[in-house]
Amino acid sequence: MRLWQPHSRQCNRHGHEPQIHLSYAGPAELREHLKKFASKPFVEALSDFHLLLYLAGQPNFDLASDISHIAAAVQAKTDVGEGYHMIIESIAGI
C-alpha cells in the first residue's frame, strides 16, 4: 500500500521551483525524498510541512520535544543534530 501521495504541485512563497508536497509517507517514499536532497544540507530535506507531520506520527519522536526541536531547526535553517539525522535515516531504511 502506497502511503505517500503527492497532492499538488505549487511554488512556495519565495518563488522557488515547484515541489511536490507530500501528504502521507512510508519508509520507501521517505528514503526517495531524502535521496533527492543528498547533496544539500539535511535540514533542507526536512523543510516540507507534510514530511514533518509524518515524522510527528512516528513512535521514535515526542511531539513536544523532538518535533519542536526539528521544526525550530527547519525554521532557523540550522542543523538538526546528528542524532535526529540518524533516527530519520533509520526510519527511511538508509
C-alpha positions in Angstrom: 0.0 0.0 0.0 1.4 3.4 -1.0 1.1 5.9 1.8 3.0 8.9 0.4 0.7 10.5 -2.2 1.6 13.8 -3.9 -1.4 16.0 -3.9 -0.3 19.3 -5.5 2.5 21.0 -7.4 2.9 24.6 -6.4 5.5 27.3 -5.9 6.4 28.3 -2.4 6.0 31.9 -1.5 9.7 32.7 -2.2 9.2 31.8 -5.9 11.5 28.7 -5.9 11.0 25.8 -8.2 7.7 24.0 -7.8 7.9 21.0 -5.5 5.6 18.1 -4.9 4.1 18.4 -1.4 3.6 15.0 0.2 0.7 14.3 2.5 1.5 10.8 3.7 4.6 8.7 3.8 6.1 5.4 4.1 9.8 4.4 4.6 10.4 3.9 0.9 9.0 7.3 -0.1 10.9 8.9 2.8 14.1 7.3 1.5 13.5 8.6 -2.0 12.7 12.1 -0.7 16.0 12.1 1.3 18.0 10.9 -1.7 16.7 13.9 -3.7 18.4 16.2 -1.1 21.6 14.1 -0.6 23.9 16.9 -1.9 22.1 19.6 0.1 22.1 20.3 3.9 19.9 17.8 5.7 17.6 20.5 7.1 16.5 21.3 3.5 15.2 17.8 3.1 13.2 18.4 6.3 11.7 21.7 5.1 8.5 20.1 4.0 5.4 20.5 6.2 3.9 17.2 5.3 7.2 15.4 6.0 7.2 17.0 9.5 3.7 15.7 10.0 4.8 12.2 9.0 7.7 12.4 11.5 5.4 13.6 14.2 3.4 10.4 13.8 6.4 8.2 14.3 6.8 6.5 17.7 10.5 7.4 17.7 9.7 11.1 18.3 8.0 13.0 21.0 5.9 15.9 19.6 6.7 18.3 22.4 10.4 18.0 22.5 11.7 16.2 19.3 9.4 17.6 16.7 9.6 21.0 18.2 13.4 20.9 18.0 13.3 19.7 14.4 10.7 22.4 13.4 12.8 25.1 15.1 15.9 23.9 13.2 14.0 24.0 10.0 12.7 27.5 10.7 16.2 28.7 11.6 17.8 26.7 8.8 20.3 25.1 11.2 21.5 21.6 11.7 19.0 19.3 13.5 21.8 17.3 15.1 23.5 14.0 14.2 21.1 12.0 16.5 18.0 13.2 14.7 19.7 12.7 11.4 20.5 9.1 12.2 16.9 8.4 13.5 15.3 9.9 10.4 17.6 7.9 8.1 16.8 4.8 10.2 13.1 5.3 9.7 13.8 5.6 5.9 15.9 2.4 6.0 19.1 4.2 4.9 
